Amino acid sequence: MVRLSAFAVCLVELLVHASSYCTAFDDAGCSGQSVVRDSSIWKAAPDKYDQPGGPEGLTTMTQLNNIIMGHAATQIILAGSQLGLFEFLHENGPQTKGTIEEALGLKRSDGSTRPIEVLLLGSTSIGLTVLDKREKTYRNCEIIDRLFTTGGWRSIADLIDLEAIIKYKGEFHFVESLRKDTNVGLQEWPGAADNLYSRLPQTPGAQKIFYDLMNSFTAFSIPCLSNTSKVAATSFKLLDVGGGAAVAAIHLAKKFQQLSITLWDQHETIEIPMNHITKAGLKGRISLLAGSFITDPFPEAGSHDAVLLSHQAVIWSKSVLLMIFKLLVRMCHIRLDYNGCTLFQTVCV
């Protein structure tokens, strides 16, 4: 469960009450602030930017405040996801505050309703849930219910976990990272490696969050690749570089019976794909190669006639990508088959 601290409560209330900012020196409790000459700026309606023929960019304080208080919004959606708020509302329809409180395990023995009030105040203020004031019930916003209906919510929940739990820690160092042109936020994760991916295994639960998200992305994109790529249909020995939990390898092996696949990934992650491969009954066609394509030598030339770089080309620096493609050139001549799904295949011809 996610516990909201007193500090988080303050953030939620600031997010909701942005329109109450001081507009003059003599406003209560606001001595010393600058006078706002046009107080109507605080009452500007949201979502009025990028209109045809109108001003570009942000135009209202609501929009600006949503960015400033973005950290609070991140924690609100994380709480709603991990506590099961959105899933409960999808399965049961509009519910009262008391019913939600009971279902989410937020009911307090001392009678305090503060936790559920903070959660619902935050989720409703940023549009994740909708309050029916007459019935005094809450329901999911349209897009969240649509995600549940279409089967897309699991991927969004995985993305929320990655952004709010993994990436969030390093964001504090963003300004310093820009000044030094390096990933200063890496210091938040134990280990000596120069990249986050190699450090995640040293923090319990972190690697699972990362791979859950990558599995979700791959589950969406790999069917697109397999349906349009002639490479997968005409290759016989595929090297899956950084193949993670084997979602792509399993899909391709099932669809293309001629393919034998070598999944190459770090030592720490090798048990994860093995479990999936065994469950899929593909141990005879998908083999595992433990190692890192950043530090270990590539397989010898001629050992594979295709190489899959799934979600790799979009996360590494230009220098790392240049190194990878130079190594691939040594294996064989290269033809790129890119199908718009952020997946690259490199094929020996």
N, C-alpha and C positions, 0 to 999 in steps of 0.2 A: 504494500500500500504506500501511497505517497502522502506524506504528512505535510501540511501547509503550516509553516512557522508564522509567528506574529509578523515577521518582516514581509512574508508573502502576502499576508492579509492586507497590510498597508499598500502593497503594490497593486493589489486588485482594486482597492478602493480608489487609489489614484487613477487607475485606468478608467474607472467608471465616472469619476467626478472631475474630469479634466475641465469641464465647462465652468467650474467654480473658481478658476484662477482670478487673482486680484486685478482690478482695473483702475485702481487709484491708490495713492499713498495712505489715505485714511481708512482703507478697508480694514476690517478687524483682523488683527494678527499679521498684517502685511506691511508693517512699517519698514521703509527703506527700499521697497521695490520700485521699479520704474513705472511711470504712469503709462497706461495703454490708451493712446489718444482715440482710437476707434474700437470701442468694446464689442462691436458687432463681429469682430474677427473670431471671438470665442463661440459665436452662435452659428457659424457658417455650416451649411449642410454638408454631410459627407458625400463621397463618391461623385464629385462634380469636376473631376480632372480629365484631361485628354478628350474633351468634347470637340467635335468637328468645328474648326474655325475658332475655338476658344483657347484659353491659356493652356500651356503644356505643363506637365509635372503636378506636384501637389498644390492644392488651392485652399484647403481648409485645415483648421487646427485639429479636427478629428482625425484626418489622415496622418498629420504629423505626429500627433500623440500616439496613434497606433504603432508607429515606428519606434518612438522613444520608449514606450512601455512594452515593446515586443518581447522582452525577457519575461514579463509577467504572463503574457498571452501564451508563451511557450509552456510555462509551468501549468497553466490552467488546462490546456489541451492534453498535456501529459497526465495530469491528475484524472481528468475525465476518461481517458483511455485506460489507464491502469486500474482505476477503481471500478471500471465497468459501467460508467454512467451511460455512455452512448449505446452500448450493447443492450443494456436494460431497457432503455427507452425504445429502442428499435423493436425489441421482442414483445414489449407490453403496451406500447402506445403512450399517450399523455398520462403523466402521473403527478400526484401531489408531492409537495416537498417532504412530508412525513413518510410517504411510501418509499420514495427514493432514498431517504436517509436510512431507513430500515434495510433496504435491499443492498445498499453499498457498505453496510457495516459501520456507518458513521454515527449511529445513535449513541449518545453519552449517558452513562448511569446517573450523572448529576443533573440531567435534564437540559444541558447546554445544547443549543442548536447551531452554535457558531460554525462548526466545520461544514455542514451542509449549506448553510447560508452563504458562506464564502465561496464554495464551489459553484453553486447555482448563480450567484451574483456575477461571478467572473465569467462563467460559460455563456450566460445570457447577454452580458454586456458586450461581448465580442462576437455574438451571433452564432455560437455553436449550438445553443439551445434557445428555444422560443417559449416565452411565458404567455399563457392565456390568462389575462387578468380577471376575466369574468369567472372562469372555471377554477382559477388558481392551480393550473397544471402546467407542467413543462413537457416539451417534446423536442426531438432532434431537429436541427435545421434541415432543409431539403437535401443539400448535397451529401450530408452524412448518412441520411437514410437511404439515399440513392446508392451510395457506396456499399452499404450493407446488402441491398437488394441485388446489386450486380456482382457481388463477390469481391469488390475491391478494397473493402475496409481493412482486411488483414495486412495488406501492403502498406496502407496509410499508417496503421498502428505501428508497423515495423519502422517506418520512416520517422514517426514521432519519437520513438525510443532512441533512434540513432541521433537525431538532432538534439533532443533534450538531455540525453544522458552522456553520449560520447562527445559530440562536437561542442556542446555547451561549455565544457570545462576549459577548452582552449580558447574560446572566444574572448575571454577576459584579456588576453594578451594580443588582441588583433592590432591595436594601434602600434604597439612595440614591434610587432611582426612586420608591419608596413615600413617602419623606420629602419629596421635592421635587414629587411628583405630576407627573412628566414622564418621558419616555423617555431617561434618562441613558445607557443602553447604546448609544444611537445613535452615540456618539462612537467606538465600535469600528470603524465603517465610514466610509471616506473619502467626502467630499462635503459639500455645503452644504444639501441638501434637508432638510426637517423630518420626513421619513418614510423608513423602511428601503427601501421598494419602489423609490424613486427613486435610492437610493444603491447598490443592488446591482450595476448595470451597471459601476460603477467598480472592482469587484473581480472579476478573471478567474474564471470558473466559478461564481460565486455565483448569478447570475441563472438559469443553467441548472438548478441545484439547486432553486430556488424554483419555476420553471415545470414541472419534472418532477413535483413534488408536486401542484401545482394541476391539471396534466393528469390525474394519477391520480385525484384527488378527483372531477374533472368526469366522467371516464370512468365512474365508478360512479354518480354522481348524475343526470347528464343524461338517461339512459334513463327514469328514474323521472319526471322532469319531462315529457318528451315523451309519455309514455304516459298521463299524467293531465291535462295542461293543455289546456283548450279554446282558450286564448289562442294558442298556437303553431299550432294547426290552423286558426284563423280570421284570422290576421294576414297581412299582405303585405310590409311593410317593417319589419324588426326592427333596432334599434340594440343591439349587444352591447357594453355598457360594461365596459371593462377585460377584454376577451375573451381576453387572453393568447395562447396558441398555437393558438387557433381550434378546440379540441376540441369545445366546445359548438356553435359556429357550423356546423362541418362535419356534426355529427350531425343538427342541426335541418334544415339545408339538404337533406340526403339523405332525410330522412323526410318533410318537408313541401315538396313541389315548388313550391308557390306563393310560398314565402318568398324574398325578397331581403334579404341581411344586410349591415349595415355594422359592421365590427369596429373599435372605437375603443380604442386603447391607446397607450402611450408611444412616442416616436420610437425609443428604444433597442431596443425589442422587435419592431419591425415586420417584420424579416426572418424571425423565427421562425414567425409564422403564415403568411406568404407561402409559405414552403416547403411547409407542410402543405396549404394550400389548393390550390397548384399540383399537388401529388401526388394530391390527391383529385379533380382535374379540375373544380374549382368556382370558377375565377377569374371566370367570367361572372356568378356569383350572390352571391359574397362579396367585398365591397370593403373596403379598409383606410383608416382615418382615423387619422393619426398625431397624437397629442396626449394631454394629461392632463385627465381630467374634474374634477380638483381645481383646476387653474389656467386651463384654456381654456374658452371659452364652449360651451354645449351647442348642438347643431344646431338650426336654426330650427324653429318650430312647424309641424306638418303634414308634415315631411320623413319621419317614421316613424310607424307606427301601433302600435308595440310597442317596449318597452325591456327588455332582459334585464340584470339585475344578478346575475351568477353569483359567489357567494362574496364579495360586496362588503359586504352588510349586516351580516356577522358580524365584520368586521375593522376597520371605521372607527369613530371616536368618534361620539357622539351629535350633536355640532355639525356634523361633516362630513356625516353622513347627513341631517341636517335641511337642510343646504345643497343636497344632491343632490336631495332630494324637492321642495324649493321650486322648483328649476330645472325639474324634470319637470312640475310643476304648470303652469308657464308654457308648456310645450310643448303640453299638452292636459289634459283631465280624467283622473283616475287611477282605475284599479281594480287592486287587488293580487290576484295569483293565486299563492298560496303552497301548495306541495304537500308540505312536510315534508322536503325534500331540501336545506335550507340554500340554496335558490335562490329568488330573487324575480323575478317579472316584473311590469312596470308597463305597462299597456296604455291607449292612447288610445282613447276610445270616443265 
